Amino acid sequence: MLFSPPSPPVPPPQTTLNVGIGTVGVTSIFFGMLDKIENGKVFLGLSFALRIIEACGNSGFLTGRSRNGRGVLVDDLVSATLKIIPVVYIVLKKK
């Protein structure tokens, strides 16, 4: 397009993967500490905020995983194992 704004820089896949899984881990730790809050409104607000941040980290993790391209560089068996990790993560998270 003639007058399109410049696109923002895209972080590398490994960075997206690391930041995403780190965000999920930190928010899971904070979510485990929510039982210390006695005020119901604060508890509800923080639990929603932490779940939203965790969802952003999870999407970053899955995006980084799909864009990483390790499947091209490694054996087929290892590639299949790496591809099933996000599926297992999602299934176990729902329980």
VEXSE-47025 format. One record per residue: x, y, z negated of N, C-alpha, C, O in turn; residue in one letter. Coordinates in steps of 0.1 Angstrom, whole numbers, padded with zeros to 4 digits, always signed. Example, Ala and Ser with C-alpha at 12.3 -4.5 7.8 and 13.67 -1.06 7.14 Angstrom:
BEGIN
+0132-0057-0078+0123-0045-0078+0132-0033-0078+0142-0033-0085a/+0128-0022-0071+0137-0011-0071+0129+0000-0079+0134+0011-0080s/
END
This chain:
BEGIN
+0008-0012+0000+0000+0000+0000+0009+0012+0000+0020+0012-0004m/+0003+0023+0005+0011+0035+0007+0013+0042-0007+0024+0047-0009l/+0003+0043-0015+0004+0051-0027+0003+0042-0040-0003+0046-0050f/+0008+0030-0039+0006+0021-0051+0017+0024-0061+0028+0028-0057s/+0014+0024-0074+0024+0026-0084+0034+0015-0085+0031+0004-0081p/+0046+0018-0090+0056+0008-0091+0052-0003-0101+0046+0000-0111p/+0055-0015-0098+0051-0026-0107+0061-0027-0118+0073-0024-0117s/+0056-0030-0130+0065-0031-0142+0075-0042-0140+0073-0052-0133p/+0086-0042-0147+0096-0053-0146+0091-0065-0153+0084-0065-0163p/+0094-0077-0147+0089-0089-0152+0100-0096-0160+0111-0097-0155v/+0097-0100-0173+0108-0106-0181+0111-0120-0175+0103-0126-0169p/+0124-0124-0177+0127-0138-0172+0119-0149-0179+0115-0147-0191p/+0117-0160-0173+0109-0171-0179+0114-0176-0193+0106-0178-0202p/+0127-0177-0195+0133-0181-0207+0129-0172-0219+0126-0176-0230q/+0130-0159-0216+0126-0149-0226+0111-0150-0229+0107-0149-0241t/+0103-0151-0219+0088-0153-0222+0086-0165-0230+0077-0165-0239t/+0092-0176-0227+0091-0188-0234+0095-0187-0249+0088-0191-0258l/+0107-0181-0251+0112-0179-0265+0103-0170-0273+0100-0172-0285n/+0100-0158-0267+0091-0149-0275+0078-0154-0278+0072-0152-0288v/+0072-0162-0268+0059-0168-0270+0059-0178-0281+0050-0178-0290g/+0068-0187-0281+0068-0197-0292+0072-0191-0305+0068-0196-0315i/+0081-0181-0305+0084-0174-0318+0072-0167-0324+0070-0167-0336g/+0064-0161-0315+0052-0154-0319+0042-0164-0325+0036-0161-0336t/+0040-0175-0319+0031-0185-0324+0036-0190-0337+0028-0192-0346v/+0049-0193-0339+0054-0198-0351+0052-0188-0363+0048-0191-0374g/+0055-0175-0360+0054-0165-0371+0040-0163-0375+0036-0162-0386v/+0031-0162-0365+0017-0160-0368+0011-0172-0375+0002-0170-0384t/+0015-0184-0372+0011-0196-0379+0015-0195-0394+0007-0199-0403s/+0027-0191-0397+0032-0189-0410+0023-0179-0418+0019-0181-0429i/+0021-0167-0411+0012-0157-0418-0002-0162-0420-0008-0158-0430f/-0007-0170-0410-0021-0175-0412-0022-0184-0424-0032-0185-0430f/-0011-0191-0426-0011-0200-0438-0010-0193-0451-0014-0198-0461g/-0006-0180-0451-0005-0172-0463-0018-0164-0465-0018-0156-0475m/-0028-0165-0457-0040-0157-0458-0048-0160-0470-0056-0153-0475l/-0046-0172-0476-0054-0176-0488-0050-0168-0500-0057-0168-0510d/-0040-0160-0500-0036-0151-0511-0044-0138-0511-0044-0131-0521k/-0052-0135-0500-0059-0123-0500-0073-0126-0506-0080-0135-0503i/-0077-0117-0515-0090-0119-0522-0101-0111-0516-0113-0115-0517e/-0098-0100-0509-0109-0091-0503-0113-0098-0490-0105-0101-0482n/-0126-0100-0489-0132-0108-0478-0131-0100-0465-0128-0106-0454g/-0133-0087-0465-0132-0079-0452-0117-0079-0447-0115-0080-0435k/-0108-0077-0456-0094-0077-0452-0090-0091-0447-0083-0092-0437v/-0094-0101-0454-0092-0115-0449-0097-0117-0435-0090-0123-0427f/-0109-0113-0433-0115-0115-0420-0108-0108-0409-0106-0113-0398l/-0105-0095-0412-0098-0087-0402-0084-0092-0399-0080-0093-0387g/-0077-0096-0409-0063-0102-0406-0064-0115-0399-0055-0118-0391l/-0074-0123-0403-0075-0136-0396-0078-0135-0381-0072-0142-0373s/-0087-0125-0378-0089-0123-0364-0077-0117-0357-0074-0121-0346f/-0070-0107-0363-0059-0101-0357-0048-0111-0355-0041-0112-0344a/-0045-0120-0365-0035-0130-0363-0038-0140-0352-0029-0145-0345l/-0051-0144-0351-0055-0154-0341-0053-0147-0327-0050-0154-0317r/-0056-0134-0326-0055-0128-0313-0040-0127-0309-0036-0129-0298i/-0031-0123-0319-0017-0123-0316-0012-0137-0313-0003-0138-0304i/-0017-0147-0320-0012-0160-0317-0016-0165-0303-0009-0172-0297e/-0028-0161-0299-0033-0164-0285-0024-0157-0275-0021-0163-0265a/-0020-0145-0278-0010-0138-0268+0003-0146-0268+0009-0148-0257c/+0008-0150-0279+0021-0158-0280+0019-0171-0273+0028-0175-0266g/+0008-0177-0275+0005-0190-0268+0005-0189-0253+0010-0197-0246n/-0001-0178-0248-0002-0176-0234+0012-0173-0228+0016-0177-0217s/+0020-0165-0236+0034-0163-0232+0042-0175-0232+0050-0177-0223g/+0040-0184-0241+0047-0197-0242+0043-0205-0229+0052-0211-0223f/+0030-0206-0227+0026-0215-0215+0030-0208-0202+0034-0216-0192l/+0030-0195-0201+0035-0189-0189+0050-0191-0187+0054-0194-0176t/+0057-0189-0197+0072-0191-0197+0075-0206-0193+0085-0208-0186g/+0067-0215-0199+0069-0229-0196+0067-0232-0181+0074-0240-0175r/+0056-0226-0176+0052-0230-0162+0062-0223-0152+0064-0228-0141s/+0067-0211-0156+0076-0204-0147+0091-0208-0149+0100-0203-0141r/+0094-0217-0158+0108-0219-0161+0115-0227-0150+0127-0225-0148n/+0108-0236-0144+0114-0243-0133+0124-0254-0137+0133-0258-0129g/+0124-0259-0149+0133-0269-0153+0130-0282-0146+0139-0291-0145r/+0118-0284-0141+0114-0297-0135+0122-0299-0122+0124-0311-0118g/+0127-0289-0116+0135-0291-0104+0149-0295-0107+0156-0302-0099v/+0154-0291-0119+0168-0294-0122+0171-0307-0129+0182-0311-0130l/+0160-0313-0135+0163-0325-0143+0156-0337-0136+0149-0336-0126v/+0158-0349-0142+0153-0361-0137+0138-0362-0138+0132-0354-0145d/+0131-0370-0130+0117-0371-0130+0111-0375-0143+0101-0369-0147d/+0117-0384-0150+0112-0388-0163+0112-0377-0173+0103-0374-0181l/+0123-0369-0174+0125-0358-0183+0115-0347-0179+0109-0340-0187v/+0113-0345-0166+0104-0335-0161+0090-0339-0165+0082-0330-0169s/+0086-0351-0164+0072-0355-0169+0070-0353-0184+0060-0349-0188a/+0081-0355-0191+0080-0353-0206+0079-0338-0209+0071-0335-0217t/+0086-0330-0202+0085-0316-0204+0072-0310-0200+0067-0300-0206l/+0066-0316-0190+0053-0311-0185+0041-0315-0195+0031-0308-0195k/+0043-0326-0202+0032-0330-0211+0033-0323-0224+0023-0324-0232i/+0044-0317-0228+0045-0310-0241+0034-0299-0243+0028-0299-0253i/+0031-0290-0233+0020-0281-0235+0007-0287-0237-0002-0282-0244p/+0004-0298-0230-0008-0305-0231-0010-0311-0245-0021-0309-0251v/+0000-0317-0250+0000-0323-0264-0002-0311-0274-0009-0313-0284v/+0005-0300-0272+0004-0289-0281-0011-0284-0281-0016-0281-0292y/-0017-0283-0270-0031-0277-0269-0040-0287-0276-0049-0283-0283i/-0039-0300-0273-0048-0310-0279-0046-0311-0294-0056-0311-0301v/-0034-0310-0299-0032-0311-0314-0036-0298-0320-0041-0299-0332l/-0036-0287-0313-0040-0274-0319-0055-0274-0321-0060-0267-0330k/-0063-0281-0313-0077-0281-0314-0082-0289-0326-0094-0288-0330k/-0074-0298-0331-0078-0307-0342-0078-0299-0355-0081-0305-0366k/
END
